[in-house]
């Protein structure tokens, strides 16, 4: 994955950061037995997905054609195959 720069975009970093904050909020309120706070954290998690998708749609994500992992450039035989 390191060779394809998978997820190294402002949209991905922002979305994941918001989701992590949401999980921390939800986890803290779950331990404190506060259901309303837990669901607020889950709303933050959903917001992270929406923000990441919106930023990607606005051009801050990686274009779909830029994924070299999905492009086949040469045909190779499996490692154990004999001719």
Secondary structure as UniProt FT lines:
FT   HELIX           2..4
FT   TURN            5..7
FT   HELIX           10..31
FT   TURN            32..33
FT   HELIX           35..55
FT   HELIX           56..60
FT   HELIX           64..66
FT   HELIX           68..70
FT   TURN            79..80
//
